[in-house]
């Protein structure tokens, strides 16, 4: 069945891959981005794949732009079947070193952006008694990691939002919620996080530096040895979840991400047991 799909953060990487693969699967895709001047990569990927996408402006930090995009889709299609909250930003710096404005930005984009977009589509999904909100989280939403405390804190919040909404909205209104948990996407560390470190003061000469250098070397090694996935590989998992009749509450996207998080996910890999327990014990 063809679905109406809204994807955020589609000017680069995973957002492009999800949008193109969803269109290839026969879905009607609304690909959104904050800066419409950065749509060239998306347009090129769509043209290469021979698919058509509708591109809309949507800034996850601006509720007005979110509502405008959602209302445009509702006017055009009458419904939104799937929301993919993909827009996000990386951040690697110790909390002690982090500027408060940077902390607020990471939380605003990675968590509040998800909350704003989800809130905007909920009235329409609830009225339809159907829908699926797919949140692009991370293994960093399950396991805290060095120099990622600000980023992981935001992703932990996304996990909590996903679990909580799945505990009562899914059984009551038929709307599903899923957190996708990649272990790392090739090139994004080098292109985004290292750029961010440079823009926020560079490698500071302090007691954290030797630890940070180990972190950077380990991340680059995982990228060079193929531990990280491509955006297309992660998008394949997103598509599988999008098409599932009974989608998981959470899912990892690679063998490495499964291994890295197994101490936290081993008893309940897809989160459905925990969902059922919460419903039983809190809602009866």
C-alpha positions as CSV (number, residue, x, y, z in Angstrom):
1,X,0.0,0.0,0.0
2,X,1.3,3.4,-1.0
3,X,1.9,5.7,2.0
4,X,2.2,9.5,2.4
5,X,5.6,10.0,4.0
6,X,7.1,13.1,5.5
7,X,10.9,13.1,6.1
8,X,12.9,15.8,7.9
9,X,16.5,16.7,7.3
10,X,16.8,15.6,3.7
11,X,19.6,17.9,2.4
12,X,22.3,15.3,3.2
13,X,23.1,11.7,4.0
14,X,20.5,9.5,5.6
15,X,17.6,11.9,4.8
16,X,18.3,11.7,1.1
17,X,18.6,7.9,1.2
18,X,15.3,7.4,3.1
19,X,13.5,9.8,0.8
20,X,14.7,8.1,-2.4
21,X,14.2,4.6,-1.1
22,X,10.7,5.4,0.0
23,X,9.8,6.9,-3.4
24,X,11.3,3.8,-5.1
25,X,9.0,1.7,-2.9
26,X,6.0,3.5,-4.4
27,X,5.3,5.9,-1.5
28,X,4.5,9.6,-2.0
29,X,7.4,11.4,-0.3
30,X,7.6,14.9,1.0
31,X,11.2,15.6,1.6
32,X,11.9,18.6,3.9
33,X,14.9,20.7,4.8
34,X,15.6,23.9,6.6
35,X,17.6,25.6,3.8
36,X,16.0,25.0,0.4
37,X,19.3,26.3,-1.2
38,X,20.8,23.0,-0.2
39,X,18.5,20.7,-2.1
40,X,20.9,20.0,-5.0
41,X,22.2,16.7,-3.6
42,X,18.6,15.5,-3.0
43,X,17.5,16.5,-6.5
44,X,20.5,14.7,-8.0
45,X,19.9,11.5,-6.0
46,X,16.2,11.5,-7.0
47,X,17.0,12.1,-10.6
48,X,19.6,9.3,-10.6
49,X,17.1,6.9,-9.1
50,X,14.4,8.0,-11.5
51,X,11.9,9.0,-8.7
52,X,9.9,12.1,-8.0
53,X,9.8,13.9,-4.6
54,X,8.0,16.9,-3.3
55,X,10.5,19.2,-1.5
56,X,9.2,21.5,1.2
57,X,10.9,24.0,3.6
58,X,10.7,22.8,7.2
59,X,13.0,24.0,10.0
60,X,12.6,21.7,13.1
61,X,13.5,24.6,15.3
62,X,10.6,26.7,14.0
63,X,7.1,25.5,14.9
64,X,5.5,27.8,12.4
65,X,7.4,26.2,9.5
66,X,6.6,22.7,10.7
67,X,2.9,23.5,10.9
68,X,3.0,25.1,7.5
69,X,4.6,22.0,5.9
70,X,2.2,19.6,7.6
71,X,-0.8,21.6,6.6
72,X,0.4,21.7,3.0
73,X,0.6,17.9,3.0
74,X,-2.8,17.5,4.6
75,X,-4.3,19.9,2.0
76,X,-2.6,17.9,-0.9
77,X,-3.2,14.4,0.4
78,X,-5.7,14.5,3.3
79,X,-3.4,12.4,5.5
80,X,0.2,11.7,6.7
81,X,0.9,8.0,7.2
82,X,4.5,8.1,8.2
83,X,6.7,10.8,9.8
84,X,10.4,10.2,9.8
85,X,12.2,12.4,12.3
86,X,15.6,12.4,10.7
87,X,16.9,15.9,11.2
88,X,19.7,16.1,13.7
89,X,23.2,17.2,14.5
90,X,26.3,15.6,16.0
91,X,28.3,17.1,18.9
92,X,31.5,15.8,20.5
93,X,32.8,17.8,23.5
94,X,32.9,17.3,27.2
95,X,30.1,19.0,29.2
96,X,32.8,21.0,31.0
97,X,34.0,22.5,27.8
98,X,30.7,22.9,26.1
99,X,29.2,26.3,25.6
100,X,25.7,26.6,26.9
101,X,24.4,27.9,23.6
102,X,25.8,24.8,21.9
103,X,24.1,22.5,24.5
104,X,20.8,24.3,23.9
105,X,21.1,23.9,20.1
106,X,21.9,20.2,20.3
107,X,18.9,19.6,22.6
108,X,16.6,21.8,20.5
109,X,17.4,20.1,17.2
110,X,17.8,16.5,18.3
111,X,15.0,16.4,20.9
112,X,12.7,19.4,20.6
113,X,12.7,19.1,16.8
114,X,11.4,15.5,17.1
115,X,8.8,16.6,19.7
116,X,7.6,19.6,17.6
117,X,7.2,17.5,14.4
118,X,5.5,14.6,16.2
119,X,3.1,17.0,17.9
120,X,2.2,18.6,14.6
121,X,1.2,15.3,12.9
122,X,-0.5,13.7,15.9
123,X,-4.0,15.3,15.5
124,X,-4.2,13.9,11.9
125,X,-2.9,10.5,12.7
126,X,-5.1,10.3,15.8
127,X,-8.2,11.2,13.7
128,X,-7.2,8.5,11.2
129,X,-6.6,6.0,14.0
130,X,-3.4,5.1,12.1
131,X,0.1,6.3,11.5
132,X,3.8,5.6,12.2
133,X,6.3,8.0,13.8
134,X,9.9,6.8,13.1
135,X,12.6,8.6,15.1
136,X,16.2,8.4,14.0
137,X,18.0,7.8,17.2
138,X,21.4,6.2,17.8
139,X,23.2,3.6,19.8
140,X,24.0,6.8,21.7
141,X,20.4,6.8,22.8
142,X,21.0,3.6,24.7
143,X,24.7,3.7,25.7
144,X,26.5,6.8,26.9
145,X,29.8,7.4,25.3
146,X,32.9,9.6,25.8
147,X,32.6,13.3,24.8
148,X,29.0,12.6,23.7
149,X,27.2,13.3,26.9
150,X,25.3,16.3,25.4
151,X,24.4,14.4,22.2
152,X,23.6,11.2,24.1
153,X,21.4,13.1,26.5
154,X,19.3,14.4,23.6
155,X,19.1,10.9,22.1
156,X,18.2,9.3,25.4
157,X,15.3,11.8,25.5
158,X,14.2,10.7,22.0
159,X,14.2,7.1,23.3
160,X,12.0,8.1,26.3
161,X,9.6,10.0,24.1
162,X,9.3,7.1,21.7
163,X,8.7,4.5,24.5
164,X,6.3,6.7,26.4
165,X,4.1,7.5,23.4
166,X,4.1,3.8,22.3
167,X,2.9,2.8,25.7
168,X,-0.6,4.4,25.4
169,X,-1.0,5.9,22.0
170,X,-0.3,2.7,20.1
171,X,-2.9,0.6,21.8
172,X,-5.5,3.4,22.0
173,X,-5.2,5.0,18.5
174,X,-3.2,2.5,16.4
175,X,-0.3,4.9,15.8
176,X,3.1,3.2,16.0
177,X,6.4,4.6,17.3
178,X,9.9,3.3,16.5
179,X,13.4,4.4,17.4
180,X,16.0,3.5,14.8
181,X,19.4,3.0,16.4
182,X,22.4,3.1,14.0
183,X,25.9,2.5,15.3
184,X,27.4,5.1,13.0
185,X,27.1,6.3,9.4
186,X,30.2,6.4,7.2
187,X,31.6,9.9,6.5
188,X,29.2,11.7,8.9
189,X,31.7,11.7,11.7
190,X,34.5,13.2,9.7
191,X,32.3,15.7,7.8
192,X,30.1,16.8,10.7
193,X,31.5,16.1,14.1
194,X,35.1,17.1,13.3
195,X,33.8,20.2,11.6
196,X,31.8,21.0,14.7
197,X,34.9,20.6,16.9
198,X,36.7,23.0,14.7
199,X,33.9,25.6,14.7
200,X,33.5,25.5,18.5
201,X,37.1,26.1,19.5
202,X,39.0,23.3,18.0
203,X,41.1,20.7,20.0
204,X,41.7,22.5,23.3
205,X,45.1,22.0,25.0
206,X,43.9,20.7,28.3
207,X,43.6,17.5,30.3
208,X,40.8,16.2,28.1
209,X,42.9,16.3,24.9
210,X,44.7,12.9,25.1
211,X,41.3,11.2,25.9
212,X,39.7,13.1,23.0
213,X,42.5,12.1,20.7
214,X,41.8,8.4,21.6
215,X,38.1,8.9,20.9
216,X,38.8,10.5,17.5
217,X,41.3,7.8,16.5
218,X,38.8,5.1,17.5
219,X,36.0,6.7,15.5
220,X,38.1,7.2,12.4
221,X,39.3,3.6,12.7
222,X,35.8,2.3,12.8
223,X,35.0,4.3,9.7
224,X,38.1,3.2,7.8
225,X,37.5,-0.5,8.7
226,X,33.9,-0.5,7.6
227,X,32.3,-0.8,11.0
228,X,30.1,2.2,10.2
229,X,27.3,1.7,7.7
230,X,26.4,3.7,4.6
231,X,23.3,5.9,4.7
232,X,21.7,3.5,2.1
233,X,22.2,0.6,4.4
234,X,20.6,2.3,7.3
235,X,17.7,3.5,5.1
236,X,17.0,-0.2,4.1
237,X,16.3,-0.9,7.8
238,X,14.1,2.2,8.0
239,X,12.1,0.9,5.0
240,X,11.7,-2.5,6.5
241,X,10.3,-0.9,9.7
242,X,8.0,1.4,7.6
243,X,6.5,-1.7,5.9
244,X,6.1,-3.8,9.0
245,X,2.6,-4.7,10.1
246,X,3.7,-4.7,13.8
247,X,6.8,-2.5,13.9
248,X,9.3,-2.6,16.8
249,X,9.5,0.1,19.4
250,X,13.3,0.1,18.8
251,X,15.7,-1.5,16.3
252,X,19.5,-1.5,15.7
253,X,20.7,-1.4,12.1
254,X,23.9,-3.5,12.1
255,X,25.7,-6.4,13.8
256,X,28.1,-3.9,15.5
257,X,25.3,-1.8,16.9
258,X,23.6,-5.0,18.2
259,X,26.8,-6.1,19.9
260,X,27.6,-2.7,21.3
261,X,24.2,-2.4,23.0
262,X,23.5,-6.1,23.9
263,X,23.8,-5.6,27.6
264,X,20.9,-3.2,27.5
265,X,18.8,-4.8,24.8
266,X,19.5,-8.5,25.1
267,X,16.3,-9.4,27.1
268,X,14.0,-7.3,24.9
269,X,15.6,-6.4,21.5
270,X,12.6,-4.8,19.9
271,X,11.1,-3.2,23.0
272,X,7.7,-4.9,22.6
273,X,8.0,-6.8,25.8
274,X,8.7,-3.7,27.8
275,X,5.8,-1.9,26.0
276,X,3.4,-4.7,26.9
277,X,4.6,-4.7,30.6
278,X,4.1,-0.9,30.9
279,X,0.6,-1.1,29.4
280,X,-0.3,-4.0,31.7
281,X,1.0,-2.5,34.9
282,X,0.2,1.1,34.5
283,X,-2.9,1.1,32.3
284,X,-4.3,-2.3,33.4
